[in-house]
Amino acid sequence: MGLGLSRARRSGAAPAPQAPRQSEGSFWMSTASANSSEHESATRMRAAAPFTLGVDIGGTNIKASVLDAAGVLAAEQIRSPTPKPATPQAVLETVAKLAAQLPPFQRISVGFPGVVKGGKVVTAPNLGTNYWAGFQLIEALADRFGTPVRLLNDAAVQGLGVVEGHGLECVLTLGTGVGCALFRNRRLLLHIELGQYHARRRKTYDQYIGQAALLRKGRERWNRRVRRVIDTVTDLTCCDVLYIGGGNARKLAIDLPAHVRIVSNTAGITGGIRLWEPELDELFCGEPMAQVQHNARQP
């Protein structure tokens, strides 16, 4: 009998339990299991790549998240107030601060509230066209982040995230201003600058049902106005489906026609994954920084 056990018995104390000894085989099994899990995780990450930074620039907020190759959010959407004044440099700084809070990405998709052609901004009514007209946004973002960038009007990006291919589909976005885009069989036909067109009594649609009108007139009157606009857009486009998105879509409290659907504002981010589909390559053929082959680095 060992000395330690003899003393324990004489003192009336129970002997300390011995820790079970892990066999060499079980050690190697646990190590192999851990290595296998790490390998599987790395494989899944590679399968989910390339990752895309989706940016939705609005007149009130700038929102961002990272999408995997399937267009699934790889991180929660985050936002920051749109700077005032919303100069290009101030907006780029805000996008950079948001991107710093998100996982790494290899390319960028942007929805912009105005007319864009290729990589250049033509108008930005709710940011300040005087600041933005002629600004090369694709080039500026590519230089800032070292990744390829693609850019479309924000209503078009929202639509890419929701259309299902049911004939002629229209997207109407309700936010700071009003956006509109048309699609046929999931293919983008054109973005319509509806917000700048006259609605009633010399008011543009931005002024008639934009954020300022909602605050000034109250929800009830604003809802009645939106109902009239739904009828107008339906008559104008003869669309089979009308999707309504944007930050103020959730404030609708009216009976909607059967062909109208309310969609999540997150589509302004998730629709960005489709900017990299081959069928949209023609929109960016003159933009070197919008090509997949561009030598990208992770931020």
N, C-alpha and C positions, 0 to 999 in steps of 0.2 A: 504494500500500500504506500502511495507517495506521501511525502512529507506534507504537501499542501492539503491533501484530502484528509490526512490524519488530524491536522490542526482544525480544519473546518468542522469535522465531526465532533471533536472535543469541545469546540466553542458553540456547537449547536447551529452554526450557519450552514445554509445549503451551498453546495459547490457551485461556482459560476458556470453557466451554460457555455458550452464550446460552440463557436460559430461553425456552421456547416462548411465544409471544405468543397470549393468548386473544383470539379474534375477538369483536367486539361482539355478533355473533349468538349465539355460544355462551354469553356472559355472561348475556344476557337469557334464554336457554333454561334455564340453571342456576338463575337467580333465580325464573323462573316455576315450575320444578319444585319448588323449596323452598316457594314460596307455596302450590302445589297440595297438597303433603304436609301443610302446616300446616292448610290448609282441610279436607282429608280427615280429619285427626286431630280437629279441632274438631267436624266433622260426626259422627264416630263417638262422641265424648263426649256430644254432644247426644242421639244416638239411644239411648245407654246410660242416660241419665237417666230418671226420678229415681233418685238413689243412696240406699240405705237402710243406716243403721247397724243391724246385727243384734247383739243383746246376749243372751247366755245366762247368766243368773244361777244359780249353783249353790252348794251348801253348802260345797264345797271350793275351787272356782275360779270366776271370772267371765271369760267369753270374749267376744270381739267381733271383728267384721270389717265391711267395707262391701261391699254387694251392688249390682250394676247392675240395670237394669230387668228383666233376664231371670233374676235370682237367681244370677248367677255372681259368685264372689268377685272383687272388684276390688282386694283386698289380702290378704296372708296373715293368717290368724286369729292373734290375739294373746290372751294371758291374764294374769291376775293373781290371786294368792290372795285368797279371800274374807276380808274383814277380820273380826277377832275383837275385840269383839263385832260382829255384822253389823247394826248399826243402819242405818236408812234413810239418814242423812247420810253414814255411812262408805261404804256401798255406792254412793251417788251420786258421791262423790269418786273412788272406784275407776273407775266407768264414765267419768267425765270424763277421768281420766288415760289410759285406754285410747283414748278417742275422739280425744284430742289427738295420738295417734301414727298416726292413720288419715286417709285422704283425706276431702275435704268430702262432706257428705251433706245430703239435704233432708228426711229423715224417719227415724223410729226404730221398730224392732220389738224387743220384749222377750219372752223366755221366762222365767217366774218360777216358783220351786219352791214352789208352794202354791196355794190357792184364790184366784182373783181374779174380781171381778164388775165389768165395765166397766173403770173406771180405778182401782178401789179394791182393796187387798189385804184378804182375809178371814183367811187363815191362812198361816203361813210356818214350818212345823215344824222345818226344818233351818237356819233363820236366826234364829228367835226370834219366835213369834207375839206375845209381849208387846211387842216393839218395833214390829211391822208392822201389827197389826190396825187396820183403818180408815184406813191411810195411803193418800193419793191419789197413786199412783205416776205415772200418766199426767200429771197436772197438774204434779208436781214436775219430771219430766224435760222437759216442754214449756217450763216456765219457765226451766230451766237452759240448754237448748240452742236455744230459739226455733224448734223444729220440731214438726210433728205427731207424735204417738206412739201406737202401738197395743201392746196387752199381752194375753198369754194365758198359761195354765199352760205350763210348759216341756215337758211330755210332749206336749201338744197341738201346740206349735210343731214339735217334733221329728217328729211324725207328719205334719204338713203338708208336711214336706220329703221324705218317703219314700213315702207311700201312692201306689198306682198305679191304684186304681179297680177292684180285683178283689173286688167284693162287699163283705162285712163284714170290715174290717181293724182289727186291734188293734195298739197300740204299747205296749211295755213298756220303760221306761228304768231302767238299773241304774247308780247313782252313789252319792252320799252317802246318798240314800234311794232310794225306788222310785216311779216315775211310771207312769201308765197313761192311755190315751185310746182312744176308739173312733171309727171312721170308716165311712161307707158311700158307695161310689162317689166317693171322694176328698173327701167332705163331712164336716166334723167333726160328730159326734153329741154326744159329751160327754167331759169329762175325769173320770176316776174317781180318787178319793183312796185308791187301793189301799194305799199305804204306811202309812196310819194305821189300816188294818183289821187285825183279829187274824188271825194266820196259824196258829201252833202254840204250845201251852203258854203262852198269854197274851202271846206276843211278837207285835208288829205286823210287817207285811212289811218295814218299814224296819229293824226290829231283826233280822229273820230273814235277810235277804239284802242289807242295806245295806252301806256301806263298813266300818262297825265290825265287822259279822259276818264279812266277808271277812278282815279283819286278825286277828280273834280266833280263828276256826276254821280258817283256812288255805284255800288254793285248792281242794283236793280235796273237802273237806266242803262248802265253799260251792258248788261246782259241782253237787253232788248236791242241795243245797237248791234251787238255781235250777231244776234239772230238774223237781223236784216242783211248783214254782210255775208252770212252763210248762204242765204238765198241768192244774193248777187253773184258770189263766186261760183256757185253751182250752175246758175244760168249762163255765166260767162264761159265756163270751161266745159260744161256738160260732163263732168267727171263721174265715174262710176263709184268712187270712194273719195271722201274728203276727210283727211286726218287733221286734227287740231292739236297743236302742241305749243311749246313755249311756256314760260313761267306763269302766265296768267290763265292758261287753259284750265287749271284746277279750280278756278273761281267761277266757272260756268255753272249756272243753276237753272237751266232752261230745258224744255223738252227738245230733243234733237231729232232731225230726220233720220230715217233708217240707214242712210248711206254715210252718216257722219260718225267718226270715232275719235274719242279723246285719247291721246297717246302721251307717254311719259316724256318729260323734258330731257331725260338722260339720253334720248336718241340724238340730241345735239352733240353728244360725245361719241356714242357707240357707232353712229353713222359714219364717223371718220375712217373706220377700217375699210369701208368700201371705196374710198378714194384711191386705194392701191390696187383695185381690181384692174386687170388688163383692158377691159372695155372702156375705162376712163383714161387710159394712157394718152389718147389723142388730145385731151384737154391740156396736157402738160408737155407736149412734145418739144416746145421751144424753151423749156426751162431746165437747164442742166442740173440745178439743185433739187429738182423734183423727180429725178430718176432713181430707180432702185439700185442701179450700179454705182451711184455716187458713194465715194469712200467715206463711210460713216464711222464716227467714234461714239462710244457711250459717254454721256455726261458724268 
